[in-house]
Amino acid sequence: MNENLPPCPECSGVYTYETGALLVCPECGHEWPASGEAAAEGEPAGAPVTKDAVGNVLADGDTVTVVKTLKVKGSPTGIKAGTKVRNIRLVNGVDGHDIDCKVDGFGPMQLKSSVVKKV
């Protein structure tokens, strides 16, 4: 084992080894890229960062507020500005809809991050 290899970013195990372009931890089974800044930071390579309407970084489980009234097909009222949405999940949706959530009174739907603000 090479003493110059970094410890595992998941469990901090020191027995990492190299297989091709990946580093592997035998203790927890975690694999990560052997080179690049992503390996040093412990973040997945190319992980997209989702920001709300004012530039705050969003994460899974956050609570957000809708910043403008949204029309909803099949509903006469829509979602009013100021509506709180709890426990969001970030996804790669269609047409920029990158938040999967349940809105009280409307049920499950996808929202764009540009119409919400982190609470």
C-alpha positions as CSV (number, residue, x, y, z in Angstrom):
1,M,0.0,0.0,0.0
2,N,1.2,3.4,-0.9
3,E,1.6,5.8,2.0
4,N,0.9,8.9,-0.2
5,L,-2.7,7.9,-0.8
6,P,-5.4,10.0,1.0
7,P,-7.7,8.5,3.6
8,C,-11.2,7.5,2.8
9,P,-13.6,10.6,2.7
10,E,-16.5,8.5,4.0
11,C,-15.0,6.6,7.0
12,S,-11.5,8.2,7.2
13,G,-9.9,4.7,6.8
14,V,-6.2,4.8,6.1
15,Y,-6.0,1.5,4.2
16,T,-7.0,2.9,0.8
17,Y,-5.6,1.3,-2.4
18,E,-5.7,2.3,-6.1
19,T,-7.4,0.3,-8.8
20,G,-7.1,2.0,-12.2
21,A,-8.5,5.5,-12.0
22,L,-10.2,4.9,-8.7
23,L,-9.2,4.8,-5.0
24,V,-11.0,2.2,-2.9
25,C,-11.5,1.9,0.8
26,P,-11.5,-1.8,1.9
27,E,-13.2,-0.9,5.2
28,C,-16.4,0.6,3.9
29,G,-16.2,-0.1,0.2
30,H,-16.3,3.5,-0.9
31,E,-14.8,4.4,-4.3
32,W,-13.7,7.8,-5.5
33,P,-11.6,9.3,-8.4
34,A,-7.9,9.1,-7.8
35,S,-7.0,12.5,-9.3
36,G,-8.5,15.9,-9.4
37,E,-10.0,18.4,-6.9
38,A,-13.1,16.3,-6.4
39,A,-11.0,13.6,-4.7
40,A,-9.3,16.1,-2.4
41,E,-12.6,17.7,-1.4
42,G,-14.5,14.5,-1.0
43,E,-17.4,15.6,-3.2
44,P,-18.7,13.7,-6.3
45,A,-17.2,15.0,-9.6
46,G,-19.6,17.2,-11.5
47,A,-22.2,17.5,-8.8
48,P,-24.6,20.3,-9.8
49,V,-25.2,23.1,-7.4
50,T,-28.9,24.2,-7.2
51,K,-29.6,27.7,-6.1
52,D,-32.8,29.5,-5.2
53,A,-34.2,32.8,-6.6
54,V,-31.8,34.9,-4.4
55,G,-28.7,32.7,-4.7
56,N,-28.8,30.5,-1.6
57,V,-27.6,26.9,-2.2
58,L,-30.4,24.3,-1.8
59,A,-30.0,20.8,-0.4
60,D,-32.3,17.8,0.1
61,G,-34.7,18.3,3.0
62,D,-34.7,22.1,3.0
63,T,-37.8,24.2,3.6
64,V,-38.5,26.8,0.9
65,T,-41.1,29.5,0.3
66,V,-42.7,30.2,-3.1
67,V,-41.8,33.8,-4.1
68,K,-44.5,34.4,-6.8
69,T,-47.9,33.1,-7.5
70,L,-47.9,30.0,-9.7
71,K,-50.6,28.7,-12.0
72,V,-51.4,25.0,-11.7
73,K,-53.2,23.1,-14.4
74,G,-56.6,21.9,-13.2
75,S,-56.7,24.3,-10.3
76,P,-58.7,27.5,-10.2
77,T,-56.4,29.2,-7.6
78,G,-52.8,28.0,-8.1
79,I,-50.0,28.2,-5.5
80,K,-49.9,31.6,-3.8
81,A,-46.7,33.5,-3.1
82,G,-45.6,32.8,0.5
83,T,-46.6,29.2,0.5
84,K,-44.1,27.1,2.5
85,V,-42.9,23.8,1.0
86,R,-41.1,21.5,3.4
87,N,-38.7,18.6,2.8
88,I,-37.8,19.3,-0.8
89,R,-35.8,16.8,-2.9
90,L,-33.4,17.9,-5.6
91,V,-33.8,16.1,-9.0
92,N,-32.8,16.4,-12.6
93,G,-36.3,17.2,-13.9
94,V,-37.7,18.3,-17.2
95,D,-37.6,22.0,-18.4
96,G,-35.7,23.2,-15.4
97,H,-38.0,21.7,-12.8
98,D,-35.3,20.7,-10.4
99,I,-37.2,20.4,-7.1
100,D,-39.5,17.5,-6.3
101,C,-41.9,18.2,-3.4
102,K,-45.4,17.9,-1.9
103,V,-47.3,21.2,-1.7
104,D,-50.1,21.3,0.9
105,G,-53.5,21.3,-0.9
106,F,-52.0,20.3,-4.3
107,G,-50.0,17.1,-3.7
108,P,-46.8,16.0,-5.3
109,M,-45.3,18.2,-8.0
110,Q,-42.0,19.6,-9.4
111,L,-41.0,23.2,-9.0
112,K,-38.2,25.3,-10.5
113,S,-35.6,26.6,-8.1
114,S,-35.9,30.1,-9.6
115,V,-39.4,30.5,-8.0
116,V,-38.5,29.5,-4.5
117,K,-36.5,31.1,-1.6
118,K,-34.8,29.1,1.2
119,V,-36.2,29.7,4.7
